[in-house]
Amino acid sequence: MDNMSFRTLYDVQQLLKKFGTFVHLGKRLWDIELMFIEVKKLYENEMIDKQTFIRAQLVLKREHRKEEEKDRSK
C-alpha cells in the first residue's frame, strides 16, 4: 500500500477491494461519497497510512467535483 499511486477512481476501488470492500450503489456520485467514508474509516482504524489516505481523498474529491459538474450541466 505504501507505494500505491492513486490517479483514478479505479485505483481507490482497488485499495478498498484489498480490504474486502466493494462499493456499487448504482449512482457514481453516491459510490464516490461512500468510498470517501470507507477510506476515512480505514485511516481511522490505522489500516492505511496518512499518505495513502490523503492521495485517495484527493482522487475522490476530484471525481466528486466532476460528477457534480456533470449533474449541473444536465
ROROKOL-761991 format. One record per residue (C-alpha): residue number from 1; residue in one letter; x, z, y. Coordinates in pm, whole numbers, always signed. Layout:
<nodes>
+-----+-----+--------+--------+--------+
!   n ! res !     xx !     zz !     yy !
+-----+-----+--------+--------+--------+
! NUM !   A !      X !      Z !      Y !
...
+-----+-----+--------+--------+--------+
</nodes>
This chain:
<nodes>
+-----+-----+--------+--------+--------+
!   n ! res !     xx !     zz !     yy !
+-----+-----+--------+--------+--------+
!   1 !   M !     +0 !     +0 !     +0 !
!   2 !   D !   +285 !    +75 !   +238 !
!   3 !   N !   +390 !   -287 !   +281 !
!   4 !   M !    +42 !   -437 !   +259 !
!   5 !   S !    -30 !   -664 !   +552 !
!   6 !   F !   -378 !   -686 !   +696 !
!   7 !   R !   -469 !  -1010 !   +865 !
!   8 !   T !   -816 !  -1082 !   +731 !
!   9 !   L !  -1130 !   -906 !   +620 !
!  10 !   Y !  -1039 !  -1013 !   +267 !
!  11 !   D !   -720 !   -806 !   +290 !
!  12 !   V !   -923 !   -497 !   +380 !
!  13 !   Q !  -1163 !   -572 !    +93 !
!  14 !   Q !   -864 !   -581 !   -143 !
!  15 !   L !   -748 !   -241 !    -17 !
!  16 !   L !  -1090 !    -90 !    -80 !
!  17 !   K !  -1107 !   -259 !   -419 !
!  18 !   K !   -789 !    -73 !   -523 !
!  19 !   F !   -989 !   +247 !   -482 !
!  20 !   G !  -1294 !   +114 !   -666 !
!  21 !   T !  -1498 !    +45 !   -353 !
!  22 !   F !  -1692 !   -281 !   -336 !
!  23 !   V !  -1897 !   -348 !    -24 !
!  24 !   H !  -2176 !   -604 !    -11 !
!  25 !   L !  -2485 !   -516 !   +186 !
!  26 !   G !  -2597 !   -873 !   +246 !
!  27 !   K !  -2508 !   -899 !   +613 !
!  28 !   R !  -2146 !   -942 !   +720 !
!  29 !   L !  -2178 !   -710 !  +1021 !
!  30 !   W !  -2313 !   -430 !   +801 !
!  31 !   D !  -2035 !   -488 !   +548 !
!  32 !   I !  -1774 !   -451 !   +822 !
!  33 !   E !  -1934 !   -130 !   +951 !
!  34 !   L !  -1944 !    +23 !   +603 !
!  35 !   M !  -1582 !    -82 !   +538 !
!  36 !   F !  -1490 !    +95 !   +862 !
!  37 !   I !  -1641 !   +418 !   +725 !
!  38 !   E !  -1478 !   +376 !   +384 !
!  39 !   V !  -1130 !   +312 !   +528 !
!  40 !   K !  -1168 !   +617 !   +752 !
!  41 !   K !  -1260 !   +833 !   +451 !
!  42 !   L !   -956 !   +707 !   +259 !
!  43 !   Y !   -735 !   +809 !   +551 !
!  44 !   E !   -904 !  +1147 !   +598 !
!  45 !   N !   -851 !  +1220 !   +228 !
!  46 !   E !   -484 !  +1118 !   +259 !
!  47 !   M !   -524 !   +830 !    +16 !
!  48 !   I !   -374 !   +582 !   +265 !
!  49 !   D !   -112 !   +635 !   +531 !
!  50 !   K !   -166 !   +617 !   +906 !
!  51 !   Q !     -9 !   +272 !   +944 !
!  52 !   T !   -235 !   +126 !   +673 !
!  53 !   F !   -536 !   +291 !   +836 !
!  54 !   I !   -453 !   +152 !  +1180 !
!  55 !   R !   -389 !   -201 !  +1053 !
!  56 !   A !   -713 !   -207 !   +855 !
!  57 !   Q !   -908 !    -71 !  +1153 !
!  58 !   L !   -767 !   -340 !  +1383 !
!  59 !   V !   -882 !   -615 !  +1146 !
!  60 !   L !  -1225 !   -458 !  +1112 !
!  61 !   K !  -1265 !   -420 !  +1489 !
!  62 !   R !  -1166 !   -784 !  +1545 !
!  63 !   E !  -1406 !   -908 !  +1276 !
!  64 !   H !  -1686 !   -686 !  +1411 !
!  65 !   R !  -1640 !   -834 !  +1758 !
!  66 !   K !  -1653 !  -1189 !  +1615 !
!  67 !   E !  -1977 !  -1115 !  +1431 !
!  68 !   E !  -2139 !   -961 !  +1739 !
!  69 !   E !  -2044 !  -1267 !  +1945 !
!  70 !   K !  -2196 !  -1493 !  +1677 !
!  71 !   D !  -2518 !  -1290 !  +1682 !
!  72 !   R !  -2538 !  -1308 !  +2062 !
!  73 !   S !  -2496 !  -1685 !  +2067 !
!  74 !   K !  -2792 !  -1744 !  +1832 !
+-----+-----+--------+--------+--------+
</nodes>
